[in-house]
Amino acid sequence: MKAPAFSYARPSSLAEVLALMAEHGEEARLLAGGQTLHATLNMRLSEPSILIDLQAVNELKGIEIAGDALRIGAMVTHTDIGNSDLVAQHLPLLSAAVPHIAHRAIRNLGTFGGSIAYGDPAAEWPACLLALDGVVVAMGPQGKRRIAAHDFFTGLYSTDLQDDELIVACELPLKTGTHAFAFDELARRHGDYAVVGLAATAQVKATGLQHVRLAWLGAVSQPYRSTQTEALLEGQVLSEALITQAMQCLKDEMLTEADLTHSAAAKSHLAGVMLKRALHTLNRTRP
Ligand SMILES: Cc1cc2nc3c(=O)[nH]c(=O)nc-3n(C[C@H](O)[C@H](O)[C@H](O)COP(=O)(O)OP(=O)(O)OC[C@H]3O[C@@H](n4cnc5c(N)ncnc54)[C@H](O)[C@@H]3O)c2cc1C
């Protein structure tokens, strides 16, 4: 199928984007990398009368340190993140996740902001944002608004972003030396969306784990943090007995949902195995 007819605008500043959004309201759709939007237009799941292309808006680009956080502009592509020394140095979880996102051609165009805005439960960036306690910086007619990742994802493809807002950037707190991470994902073929995936982070100290974050993709109908399992692990020194307890806690807590290829029970089992592997990975970095 072909997309319905639409007008096209290519503003070069954030102010122009906001003016176009105000003028066209619900009839407008923001176009970032187009790697999701083009498909939904072609399938006629969305029929906007105008696309507002964000490619020429420099304010939405760039990766930089801003205070104690790394700021990733909304229009930064998946490839940009994979190639970034700043990301590799400060937030290696993101570097580890990049190769799991689709294929190179899609990674060259698809954007961080587009992925966060779309809020796909099986996508990598929403889970990483949760695991890293990131903040979404949104802009609308009332100005800027910062939304913590754990408040941002509200349901299946649903976020706290309002119709008159766009994402300008995400801010991710820089990590210290004791901060460990693990990223794991199972997909049917390389580049497919995740069947189940886990982005895990914690500070690993001789006295125990701190700030444990377990963020899941593909497991339930939205990007999801298993907070009860996190709480069980918080302050504890990892042992095989604790890992077994954590796996049981996760099974009780996270009510996995079936997809076209995997049952809920299979996903629950896979998540348990993934948790065990991730905790072993975190433990290897214990001082
Ligand atoms: C074959 C295929 C496989 C894929 N596999 C994966 C995968 O394994 N993992 C994965 O994570 N993704 C995957 N994707 C999706 C891809 O990563 C997209 O790049 C990603 O969803 C973001 O899309 P985009 O930047 O191209 O945004 P677009 O497609 O341009 O936009 C997506 C949506 O977000 C809105 N939007 C975009 N930018 C903003 C903004 N700044 N503020 C507010 N709203 C905005 C748009 O209006 C639109 O509704 C795949 C895509 C394809 C085609």
The ligand as an SDF file (V2000), in Angstrom:
LIG
                    3D

 53 58  0  0  0  0  0  0  0  0999 V2000
   12.4280   -3.5960    9.7740 C   0  0  0  0  0  0  0  0  0  0  0  0
   12.5440   -2.7650   11.0350 C   0  0  0  0  0  0  0  0  0  0  0  0
   13.0730   -3.3340   12.1820 C   0  0  0  0  0  0  0  0  0  0  0  0
   13.1800   -2.5810   13.3500 C   0  0  0  0  0  0  0  0  0  0  0  0
   13.7010   -3.1840   14.4650 N   0  0  0  0  0  0  0  0  0  0  0  0
   13.8460   -2.4490   15.5840 C   0  0  0  0  0  0  0  0  0  0  0  0
   14.4330   -3.0220   16.7440 C   0  0  0  0  0  0  0  0  0  0  0  0
   14.8680   -4.1750   16.7700 O   0  0  0  0  0  0  0  0  0  0  0  0
   14.5010   -2.2420   17.8580 N   0  0  0  0  0  0  0  0  0  0  0  0
   14.0480   -0.9480   17.8670 C   0  0  0  0  0  0  0  0  0  0  0  0
   14.1330   -0.2760   18.8940 O   0  0  0  0  0  0  0  0  0  0  0  0
   13.5020   -0.3850   16.7680 N   0  0  0  0  0  0  0  0  0  0  0  0
   13.4090   -1.0960   15.6390 C   0  0  0  0  0  0  0  0  0  0  0  0
   12.8620   -0.4970   14.5330 N   0  0  0  0  0  0  0  0  0  0  0  0
   12.3820    0.9000   14.6370 C   0  0  0  0  0  0  0  0  0  0  0  0
   13.5130    1.8910   14.4530 C   0  0  0  0  0  0  0  0  0  0  0  0
   14.4870    1.7320   15.4700 O   0  0  0  0  0  0  0  0  0  0  0  0
   13.0360    3.3450   14.4850 C   0  0  0  0  0  0  0  0  0  0  0  0
   14.1310    4.0600   14.0980 O   0  0  0  0  0  0  0  0  0  0  0  0
   12.5770    3.8700   15.8110 C   0  0  0  0  0  0  0  0  0  0  0  0
   11.3150    3.3590   16.1180 O   0  0  0  0  0  0  0  0  0  0  0  0
   12.4650    5.3920   15.8020 C   0  0  0  0  0  0  0  0  0  0  0  0
   11.9370    5.8080   14.6130 O   0  0  0  0  0  0  0  0  0  0  0  0
   12.3930    7.1230   13.8740 P   0  0  0  0  0  0  0  0  0  0  0  0
   13.4190    7.9050   14.5570 O   0  0  0  0  0  0  0  0  0  0  0  0
   12.6870    6.6920   12.5010 O   0  0  0  0  0  0  0  0  0  0  0  0
   11.0580    7.9420   14.0560 O   0  0  0  0  0  0  0  0  0  0  0  0
    9.8250    8.1210   13.0560 P   0  0  0  0  0  0  0  0  0  0  0  0
    9.4930    6.8370   12.3910 O   0  0  0  0  0  0  0  0  0  0  0  0
   10.0700    9.2720   12.1830 O   0  0  0  0  0  0  0  0  0  0  0  0
    8.7300    8.4900   14.1380 O   0  0  0  0  0  0  0  0  0  0  0  0
    8.1750    7.5460   15.0050 C   0  0  0  0  0  0  0  0  0  0  0  0
    7.0640    8.1980   15.8290 C   0  0  0  0  0  0  0  0  0  0  0  0
    7.6320    9.0740   16.7990 O   0  0  0  0  0  0  0  0  0  0  0  0
    7.1840   10.4190   16.5930 C   0  0  0  0  0  0  0  0  0  0  0  0
    8.3590   11.2610   16.8490 N   0  0  0  0  0  0  0  0  0  0  0  0
    9.5490   11.1800   16.2330 C   0  0  0  0  0  0  0  0  0  0  0  0
   10.4220   12.0500   16.7730 N   0  0  0  0  0  0  0  0  0  0  0  0
    9.7510   12.6900   17.7540 C   0  0  0  0  0  0  0  0  0  0  0  0
   10.1160   13.6990   18.7010 C   0  0  0  0  0  0  0  0  0  0  0  0
   11.3470   14.2320   18.7340 N   0  0  0  0  0  0  0  0  0  0  0  0
    9.1890   14.1100   19.6040 N   0  0  0  0  0  0  0  0  0  0  0  0
    7.9420   13.5720   19.5850 C   0  0  0  0  0  0  0  0  0  0  0  0
    7.5280   12.6340   18.7140 N   0  0  0  0  0  0  0  0  0  0  0  0
    8.4410   12.1880   17.8150 C   0  0  0  0  0  0  0  0  0  0  0  0
    6.6800   10.4670   15.1580 C   0  0  0  0  0  0  0  0  0  0  0  0
    5.7000   11.4650   14.9720 O   0  0  0  0  0  0  0  0  0  0  0  0
    6.1230    9.0600   15.0090 C   0  0  0  0  0  0  0  0  0  0  0  0
    4.8220    8.9940   15.5690 O   0  0  0  0  0  0  0  0  0  0  0  0
   12.7520   -1.2090   13.3540 C   0  0  0  0  0  0  0  0  0  0  0  0
   12.2460   -0.6230   12.2000 C   0  0  0  0  0  0  0  0  0  0  0  0
   12.1350   -1.3940   11.0390 C   0  0  0  0  0  0  0  0  0  0  0  0
   11.5820   -0.7250    9.8070 C   0  0  0  0  0  0  0  0  0  0  0  0
  1  2  1  0
  2  3  1  0
  2 52  2  0
  3  4  2  0
  4  5  1  0
  4 50  1  0
  5  6  2  0
  6  7  1  0
  6 13  1  0
  7  8  2  0
  7  9  1  0
  9 10  1  0
 10 11  2  0
 10 12  1  0
 12 13  2  0
 13 14  1  0
 14 15  1  0
 14 50  1  0
 15 16  1  0
 16 17  1  0
 16 18  1  0
 18 19  1  0
 18 20  1  0
 20 21  1  0
 20 22  1  0
 22 23  1  0
 23 24  1  0
 24 25  2  0
 24 26  1  0
 24 27  1  0
 27 28  1  0
 28 29  2  0
 28 30  1  0
 28 31  1  0
 31 32  1  0
 32 33  1  0
 33 34  1  0
 33 48  1  0
 34 35  1  0
 35 36  1  0
 35 46  1  0
 36 37  1  0
 36 45  1  0
 37 38  2  0
 38 39  1  0
 39 40  1  0
 39 45  2  0
 40 41  1  0
 40 42  2  0
 42 43  1  0
 43 44  2  0
 44 45  1  0
 46 47  1  0
 46 48  1  0
 48 49  1  0
 50 51  2  0
 51 52  1  0
 52 53  1  0
M  END
$$$$
